[in-house]
C-alpha cells in the first residue's frame, strides 16, 4: 500500500541516549550501567524542580535484540506492575442500548433546543395553553397587551407602511410584475404587503420583523422566470409562473420548519450570500438604469458585459428629461440615507424619503404632463383587496419542474434574509426566536399568499431596522402596516396613475445599493482569505454569467468549503509548554518544546470515511519530516507516536480501520502508536469494534503527559528506578512537570 511504501522510504534514525540503560538489566554484551536523571531549576522565585530524562541506549547498542511483539501488544510487557506509576485508567461511559442511543442521536439532530421541556411536569390545561402558544405565538403577548404598547406599535406600523407602499410597487418591477400587466389588470403588488404581514403576526415569533417584498428574492424570481417566459410577450403565463413559484417556495419553507431541517440553511455561508447579493445588487442597478436613461425597448440582459454593450448601443434613445428626473430623486434618496446613518435620531428621514419621492414626483408629473415629455408613468391600477389566484397555479405541463426550482431558490434566499433579521434584533432585546417556527410561519405566509395574488415575501433587515427604530414592541406593528396598505389599495390607488416609473427605479437602486458591502469584503480579506475567495466567486458568478448561475456557484462554493474542511482535517505537531503539564501546537506556542523520542500529534477533527486516507498520509508525512529533522541535528529518532484524541469528536468504522492500519504500519518500522485522551463516543466505538483490545491498556492513556511518562518507562527512555520513585511522582503530580 501507499502508506507502507511511505513508511519504508522514511529514514530511520538510531536512538542514541545521553544516559545509560535501566539499572538491573543485564545486557548480552555489556555491563550494567546506572541511569541518570537531570533536574533543572525552574526559576529562583518558584524553586520547583524540572526532571529532564535522558533516554537509554537503543537495543542494538546494548547488544540485545529489538522487542518483537504480537498483534495485540506493541509495548514491552516487562513492567507488570504499571499501576505503581499512578497512571489513570481510561474509562468509558455506560453503553446505551440501540433504541435509547438512536433516540438521543435523533434528538440532538432535530431537537437540539428541546422544545418540549416547557411541557414537563405541567397539568393538562397548562400543556394545552402552552401548545396553543407554540402554534400561535400571538397568544403569548396578546393577553398582556396594553395601551402603551398599542401606541408604540401603531407609530411603528404607520412608519413602515410609508416605506412598504413604494417598495412594494418598486420591488414588483424587479420580479417583472408591474401593477398593470396586459390582461392581468387586477395585479397590484402592494397586495404582498397586505395579507402576508397579517399571517406572520399570528404565526411568527419575532416581535420586530417587518414583512413585505424584498429586493434579492424579487431579483432572483424575475431573472429566473424571464429566462423561461418573456414577461412582455406572455404576461399572463409569466404571472401564473410567479404565483406557482411562490407556492412551492412556501411549501419548501414550511417543510423545513415542520421536519426541523433548518440546519440545511447553514450550507449557505455568510460570505457566499454576501458575494451573491453584491453581484445581484449591481445587476439590478444596471437593469434599472434603462428607466433612468429613458430607454423604452431594451432587450433583457442578466450579465454585466452584454448589458453594458446593449445600453451604449442604444444611447440615441437616452432622454435628458428622464435622466434629470431620475438622478435627482436618486440623489435625494441617497442623501436621506446618509443623514439617517450619521444621526440615529433622524432615522425617519430615510423612512419618509421614498413615499415623499412618490408624492412629489406624482405632483410634478401631473403639473408638467410628463407623458408628453417622454417620461413613462405607472398608469391605471385597479382598486380593491386581494383576489384569489388558486386557479392560476400550475401543477403540470412543461414549466412545472422549473417553477419548483425557482421556488426553492427564492425560498432559500428569503429565509436567509428573514432569519438573519429576526435573530439580529431579537438579540438586541434579549430574547430568542425559534428558527423552525419562523420557517413554518414564513412558509405558510407565502403558501397562502400565492393563493391570494401575492408573490414571495419575507422580512428584510432594512425594513426591520426601521420598525425597531420606530419603537415597535410586538408583531402588532405588522397588522397596523397591513391595515394602512389596505386603505391605500382600497381608496388611493388611482392617485398612483401619474407616478413616473423613473422614481420607482430610483427607489429600487437606493434600496439595493446597500447590499454592496465593501467594508465587509475587506474584513473577510483580513480575517479569512478562503472566505474572501468564496465571496468573490459568488460575486463574479452573478456579475458575468447570470443570477441563476451565480446562485448555483454560491451554493457550490459553500458545499466545497465544507468538503475541504471535512476531507482535510487539521493535524498539528505538539510539544510541552515549559513549566506546565500542557501540550500545545508548536506553531502557536513558541515556548513549547518537542519531547525527545516522541512525536505528539493533535488531530483536530472527527476521523471517518471522508478523511481517513488523508489522516494516514499526513501522519506518515509528519513522521518522515520529523525523522529527517532529527537526523539533520543529530537528535534521537522517534520511538513512539502519541495521538492527542481530545478534539476527535467522532469516529466511524473506516476511521477505526485507519487507526489499526496506522498501528500495524508503524509497528513494521519499530514505532509504537499511543492514543491519549479519547472522548466517550470514540471509546465506545473502539470497544464495540474490538479495536480497544488490539490497542491494549498500554496504548491508551487519559492524557498526553501520562502517556509520555508511562511509555518512557516501558521503552526504557526513563530509568526504571525513577519510574517507581515516589519522590519523583510527587513532583510530577503536584508540581510543574516539564516533560522528558
NUNU-713732 format. One record per residue (C-alpha): x, y, z. Coordinates in steps of 0.5 Angstrom, whole numbers, padded with zeros to 4 digits, always signed. Layout:
N
XYZ/...
END
This chain:
740
+0000+0000+0000/+0002+0007-0001/+0002+0008+0007/+0007+0002+0008/+0012+0004+0002/+0012+0011+0005/+0014+0008+0012/+0019+0004+0008/+0022+0010+0005/+0022+0014+0011/+0029+0015+0014/+0031+0011+0021/+0035+0014+0026/+0038+0010+0031/+0036+0012+0038/+0042+0015+0042/+0041+0016+0049/+0046+0021+0053/+0045+0017+0059/+0045+0009+0061/+0041+0003+0061/+0036+0002+0066/+0039-0001+0072/+0038-0008+0074/+0038-0010+0067/+0044-0015+0064/+0046-0014+0057/+0048-0020+0053/+0054-0015+0051/+0056-0010+0056/+0056-0009+0064/+0050-0006+0068/+0050+0002+0068/+0046+0006+0072/+0042+0011+0069/+0042+0019+0071/+0036+0024+0072/+0038+0031+0071/+0034+0036+0075/+0034+0044+0073/+0031+0049+0077/+0025+0053+0074/+0026+0060+0077/+0029+0063+0083/+0023+0065+0086/+0019+0059+0085/+0024+0054+0087/+0021+0048+0083/+0024+0042+0080/+0024+0040+0073/+0026+0033+0071/+0030+0032+0065/+0030+0025+0063/+0036+0023+0058/+0034+0017+0054/+0037+0010+0055/+0041+0007+0049/+0038+0003+0044/+0037-0004+0044/+0043-0005+0038/+0048-0001+0042/+0046-0005+0048/+0047-0012+0045/+0040-0014+0046/+0035-0016+0040/+0030-0011+0039/+0023-0012+0042/+0019-0017+0038/+0011-0016+0039/+0005-0020+0037/-0001-0017+0034/-0004-0015+0041/+0001-0012+0045/+0006-0007+0042/+0010-0004+0048/+0015-0009+0052/+0011-0012+0058/+0017-0013+0063/+0013-0008+0067/+0008-0012+0070/+0006-0007+0076/+0005-0001+0072/+0000+0001+0077/+0005+0003+0081/+0006+0009+0076/-0001+0012+0079/-0003+0012+0071/-0010+0014+0071/-0015+0009+0068/-0018+0011+0061/-0026+0010+0063/-0032+0010+0058/-0039+0012+0059/-0044+0007+0061/-0046+0004+0054/-0053+0005+0052/-0058+0000+0048/-0059+0001+0041/-0066+0005+0042/-0064+0010+0047/-0058+0011+0043/-0062+0012+0037/-0067+0017+0041/-0061+0021+0044/-0058+0022+0037/-0064+0024+0033/-0066+0029+0039/-0059+0032+0038/-0060+0033+0031/-0067+0035+0030/-0069+0038+0037/-0062+0041+0040/-0066+0046+0044/-0071+0041+0047/-0078+0045+0045/-0082+0040+0050/-0078+0042+0056/-0083+0047+0058/-0089+0042+0058/-0085+0037+0063/-0089+0037+0070/-0095+0041+0068/-0102+0040+0069/-0106+0038+0062/-0110+0045+0062/-0103+0049+0062/-0100+0044+0057/-0106+0046+0053/-0105+0053+0053/-0097+0052+0052/-0099+0048+0046/-0103+0054+0043/-0098+0059+0045/-0093+0055+0041/-0097+0054+0035/-0100+0061+0035/-0094+0066+0038/-0099+0072+0038/-0102+0068+0044/-0096+0070+0048/-0096+0077+0048/-0104+0079+0047/-0106+0077+0054/-0101+0083+0057/-0102+0088+0051/-0104+0095+0054/-0105+0102+0051/-0098+0104+0052/-0095+0098+0047/-0101+0100+0042/-0099+0107+0042/-0091+0104+0040/-0094+0099+0035/-0098+0104+0032/-0093+0109+0031/-0088+0104+0028/-0093+0101+0024/-0095+0107+0020/-0088+0109+0019/-0086+0102+0016/-0092+0103+0012/-0090+0109+0009/-0084+0105+0007/-0087+0099+0005/-0092+0102+0000/-0087+0105-0005/-0082+0099-0004/-0088+0094-0005/-0089+0097-0012/-0082+0098-0014/-0080+0091-0012/-0085+0088-0016/-0082+0091-0022/-0075+0087-0020/-0080+0081-0021/-0082+0084-0027/-0089+0084-0024/-0091+0092-0025/-0098+0094-0023/-0101+0093-0030/-0099+0087-0034/-0104+0087-0040/-0110+0082-0039/-0108+0082-0031/-0110+0089-0030/-0112+0086-0023/-0105+0085-0020/-0103+0091-0016/-0096+0089-0012/-0098+0092-0005/-0102+0086-0004/-0096+0083-0002/-0095+0088+0004/-0102+0087+0006/-0104+0079+0007/-0097+0076+0009/-0096+0081+0015/-0103+0079+0018/-0101+0072+0017/-0094+0073+0020/-0096+0077+0026/-0100+0071+0028/-0095+0065+0027/-0089+0069+0027/-0084+0069+0034/-0080+0075+0032/-0083+0082+0035/-0079+0087+0030/-0079+0083+0024/-0083+0087+0018/-0086+0083+0013/-0086+0085+0005/-0083+0084-0001/-0075+0084-0001/-0070+0086-0007/-0066+0080-0007/-0072+0075-0008/-0075+0079-0013/-0069+0080-0017/-0068+0072-0017/-0075+0071-0019/-0075+0076-0024/-0069+0074-0027/-0070+0066-0027/-0077+0067-0029/-0075+0071-0035/-0071+0066-0038/-0076+0061-0039/-0082+0066-0041/-0082+0073-0043/-0086+0078-0038/-0087+0083-0044/-0090+0078-0049/-0093+0073-0045/-0095+0077-0039/-0101+0072-0036/-0097+0066-0037/-0091+0070-0033/-0096+0072-0028/-0098+0064-0027/-0091+0062-0026/-0089+0067-0021/-0095+0065-0016/-0093+0058-0017/-0086+0059-0016/-0089+0063-0009/-0093+0057-0008/-0087+0052-0008/-0083+0057-0004/-0088+0057+0001/-0088+0049+0001/-0081+0048+0002/-0080+0053+0007/-0086+0050+0011/-0083+0043+0010/-0076+0046+0013/-0079+0048+0019/-0084+0042+0020/-0079+0037+0020/-0074+0041+0023/-0069+0041+0018/-0067+0048+0019/-0059+0046+0019/-0060+0046+0012/-0060+0053+0011/-0053+0053+0014/-0050+0051+0008/-0050+0058+0005/-0045+0061+0009/-0045+0069+0010/-0039+0070+0005/-0043+0067+0000/-0049+0070+0001/-0045+0077+0001/-0042+0076-0005/-0048+0074-0009/-0052+0080-0006/-0047+0084-0008/-0047+0082-0015/-0054+0082-0016/-0055+0089-0013/-0050+0091-0019/-0054+0087-0024/-0061+0090-0021/-0058+0097-0021/-0056+0097-0028/-0062+0094-0030/-0066+0100-0027/-0061+0105-0031/-0065+0104-0037/-0071+0107-0034/-0067+0113-0031/-0064+0114-0038/-0071+0113-0041/-0069+0107-0046/-0076+0104-0048/-0075+0098-0051/-0068+0095-0049/-0067+0087-0049/-0067+0084-0042/-0060+0082-0040/-0057+0079-0034/-0050+0079-0034/-0045+0085-0034/-0042+0086-0041/-0048+0084-0045/-0052+0089-0041/-0047+0095-0042/-0046+0094-0049/-0053+0094-0051/-0054+0100-0046/-0049+0104-0050/-0051+0102-0057/-0058+0105-0055/-0055+0112-0053/-0059+0115-0058/-0065+0113-0054/-0063+0117-0048/-0068+0123-0046/-0065+0128-0042/-0071+0130-0038/-0072+0123-0035/-0064+0123-0033/-0065+0129-0030/-0071+0127-0026/-0069+0120-0024/-0062+0122-0022/-0065+0128-0018/-0069+0123-0014/-0064+0118-0013/-0059+0124-0010/-0065+0126-0005/-0066+0119-0003/-0058+0117-0002/-0058+0124+0002/-0063+0122+0006/-0060+0115+0008/-0053+0119+0009/-0057+0124+0014/-0060+0118+0018/-0054+0114+0018/-0050+0120+0021/-0055+0121+0026/-0059+0116+0029/-0065+0120+0032/-0066+0122+0025/-0068+0115+0022/-0075+0118+0020/-0071+0122+0014/-0069+0116+0010/-0076+0112+0012/-0080+0118+0009/-0076+0119+0003/-0079+0114-0001/-0086+0116+0000/-0084+0123-0001/-0081+0122-0007/-0087+0118-0010/-0092+0124-0008/-0087+0130-0010/-0086+0126-0017/-0093+0125-0018/-0095+0132-0017/-0089+0134-0022/-0092+0129-0027/-0099+0132-0026/-0096+0139-0027/-0092+0138-0033/-0096+0133-0036/-0090+0128-0036/-0092+0123-0041/-0092+0129-0047/-0084+0130-0045/-0083+0122-0046/-0083+0120-0038/-0086+0114-0037/-0092+0113-0032/-0095+0107-0028/-0102+0108-0031/-0108+0105-0029/-0108+0101-0022/-0115+0098-0020/-0117+0099-0013/-0119+0093-0008/-0117+0087-0004/-0113+0081-0006/-0117+0077-0011/-0116+0069-0010/-0111+0066-0015/-0111+0059-0014/-0114+0058-0021/-0108+0061-0023/-0103+0056-0020/-0099+0051-0025/-0098+0044-0023/-0097+0040-0029/-0094+0042-0036/-0087+0044-0039/-0086+0049-0033/-0088+0045-0027/-0081+0043-0025/-0078+0050-0027/-0083+0053-0022/-0080+0048-0017/-0073+0050-0018/-0075+0058-0018/-0079+0057-0011/-0073+0053-0008/-0068+0058-0010/-0072+0064-0008/-0075+0061-0001/-0068+0060+0001/-0066+0067+0000/-0072+0070+0003/-0071+0065+0009/-0064+0067+0010/-0066+0075+0010/-0071+0074+0015/-0068+0069+0020/-0062+0074+0020/-0066+0080+0021/-0070+0076+0026/-0064+0074+0030/-0060+0080+0030/-0066+0084+0033/-0068+0079+0038/-0061+0079+0041/-0062+0087+0042/-0068+0086+0046/-0065+0080+0050/-0070+0074+0047/-0069+0068+0042/-0073+0066+0036/-0075+0059+0034/-0072+0058+0027/-0076+0052+0026/-0082+0056+0028/-0080+0062+0024/-0079+0058+0017/-0086+0055+0018/-0089+0062+0019/-0086+0065+0013/-0087+0058+0009/-0095+0059+0011/-0095+0066+0009/-0092+0065+0002/-0096+0059+0001/-0103+0063+0003/-0100+0069-0001/-0099+0065-0007/-0107+0064-0007/-0109+0071-0006/-0105+0075-0011/-0098+0075-0008/-0091+0074-0010/-0086+0072-0005/-0085+0076+0001/-0080+0076+0007/-0077+0080+0012/-0071+0085+0011/-0066+0088+0015/-0067+0095+0013/-0075+0095+0014/-0074+0091+0021/-0069+0096+0023/-0074+0102+0021/-0079+0098+0025/-0074+0097+0031/-0072+0105+0031/-0079+0107+0031/-0081+0103+0037/-0085+0097+0036/-0086+0093+0042/-0090+0087+0038/-0092+0084+0032/-0098+0088+0032/-0094+0093+0028/-0095+0089+0022/-0102+0089+0023/-0102+0096+0023/-0098+0097+0017/-0102+0092+0013/-0108+0096+0015/-0105+0102+0012/-0103+0099+0006/-0111+0096+0005/-0113+0103+0006/-0108+0105+0001/-0111+0100-0004/-0118+0101-0003/-0118+0108-0004/-0112+0111-0006/-0109+0107-0012/-0112+0112-0017/-0107+0117-0014/-0101+0113-0017/-0104+0113-0024/-0099+0119-0026/-0093+0117-0022/-0087+0116-0026/-0083+0110-0027/-0077+0113-0026/-0078+0115-0019/-0079+0107-0017/-0073+0106-0021/-0069+0111-0016/-0072+0108-0010/-0070+0101-0012/-0063+0103-0013/-0063+0106-0007/-0065+0100-0003/-0061+0095-0007/-0054+0099-0007/-0053+0098+0001/-0052+0090-0001/-0046+0092-0004/-0042+0092+0003/-0034+0094+0001/-0032+0094+0008/-0035+0087+0010/-0031+0085+0004/-0024+0088+0006/-0026+0085+0013/-0026+0078+0010/-0019+0079+0007/-0016+0081+0013/-0019+0075+0017/-0020+0069+0013/-0017+0069+0005/-0022+0063+0004/-0028+0066+0006/-0026+0072+0001/-0025+0068-0005/-0031+0065-0004/-0035+0071-0003/-0031+0074-0010/-0033+0067-0013/-0041+0068-0012/-0040+0076-0014/-0037+0075-0020/-0041+0069-0022/-0047+0073-0022/-0044+0079-0025/-0041+0076-0031/-0046+0070-0032/-0053+0070-0029/-0057+0071-0023/-0058+0063-0023/-0051+0061-0025/-0049+0066-0019/-0054+0062-0014/-0051+0056-0016/-0044+0058-0016/-0046+0061-0009/-0049+0054-0006/-0043+0050-0010/-0037+0054-0006/-0041+0054+0000/-0041+0046+0000/-0034+0046-0003/-0031+0050+0003/-0035+0045+0008/-0032+0039+0004/-0025+0042+0004/-0025+0042+0012/-0028+0035+0012/-0023+0032+0008/-0017+0036+0010/-0017+0036+0018/-0012+0040+0021/-0007+0035+0024/-0001+0039+0029/+0005+0037+0032/+0005+0039+0039/+0010+0040+0045/+0011+0041+0052/+0010+0048+0054/+0015+0050+0059/+0013+0050+0067/+0006+0047+0065/+0003+0040+0064/+0000+0042+0058/+0002+0040+0051/+0000+0045+0045/+0001+0047+0038/+0009+0048+0037/+0007+0054+0032/+0002+0057+0036/+0006+0057+0043/+0014+0058+0041/+0016+0057+0048/+0013+0049+0047/+0019+0044+0046/+0019+0038+0043/+0019+0031+0047/+0025+0027+0045/+0024+0020+0042/+0016+0022+0042/+0012+0025+0036/+0006+0028+0039/+0000+0030+0034/-0006+0033+0035/-0012+0031+0031/-0017+0037+0031/-0023+0033+0027/-0027+0027+0027/-0024+0021+0024/-0028+0018+0019/-0029+0016+0012/-0028+0022+0008/-0021+0024+0011/-0018+0017+0014/-0014+0017+0007/-0011+0024+0009/-0011+0022+0016/-0006+0017+0015/-0002+0020+0009/-0001+0026+0013/+0001+0023+0020/+0007+0019+0015/+0009+0025+0013/+0010+0028+0020/+0014+0022+0022/+0018+0023+0015/+0019+0030+0016/+0021+0029+0024/+0026+0024+0023/+0029+0028+0017/+0030+0034+0022/+0032+0029+0028/+0038+0027+0023/+0040+0033+0021/+0041+0036+0028/+0044+0029+0030/+0038+0028+0035/+0035+0022+0038/+0030+0019+0033/+0022+0018+0034/+0021+0011+0038/+0013+0013+0040/+0008+0017+0036/+0003+0020+0041/-0004+0022+0038/-0008+0027+0042/-0015+0025+0041/-0018+0030+0046/-0021+0034+0040/-0023+0028+0036/-0031+0029+0037/-0033+0022+0033/-0030+0016+0029/-0033+0011+0025/-0031+0004+0022/-0027+0007+0017/-0023+0011+0022/-0022+0006+0027/-0019+0002+0021/-0015+0007+0019/-0012+0007+0027/-0011+0000+0026/-0007+0000+0020/-0003+0006+0022/-0001+0002+0028/+0001-0004+0024/+0005+0000+0019/+0008+0004+0025/+0010-0003+0028/+0014-0005+0022/+0018+0001+0023/+0019-0001+0030/+0015+0005+0032/+0009+0005+0037/+0003+0008+0037/-0001+0011+0043/-0007+0014+0044/-0008+0020+0049/-0015+0023+0052/-0020+0020+0047/-0027+0022+0049/-0033+0018+0051/-0036+0017+0044/-0029+0015+0041/-0028+0010+0047/-0035+0007+0046/-0034+0006+0038/-0027+0003+0040/-0029-0002+0045/-0035-0004+0040/-0031-0006+0034/-0026-0010+0039/-0020-0005+0037/-0020-0003+0044/-0017-0010+0046/-0012-0009+0040/-0009-0003+0043/-0009-0006+0050/-0008-0001+0056/-0001+0001+0055/-0003+0004+0049/-0009+0009+0051/-0008+0014+0057/-0012+0019+0060/-0007+0025+0058/-0001+0026+0054/+0003+0027+0060/+0001+0021+0063/+0002+0017+0056/+0010+0020+0055/+0012+0018+0063/+0009+0011+0062/+0012+0010+0055/+0018+0013+0057/+0019+0007+0063/+0016+0002+0059/+0021+0003+0053/+0027+0005+0058/+0027+0012+0056/+0027+0014+0063/+0031+0010+0068/+0027+0004+0072/+0029+0007+0079/+0026+0013+0077/+0019+0010+0074/+0018+0008+0081/+0021+0013+0085/+0015+0016+0090/+0019+0023+0091/+0019+0023+0083/+0012+0022+0082/+0010+0027+0088/+0014+0032+0084/+0010+0030+0077/+0003+0030+0081/+0004+0036+0085/+0009+0041+0081/+0011+0043+0074/+0013+0037+0070/+0017+0040+0064/+0017+0034+0060/+0022+0029+0058/
END
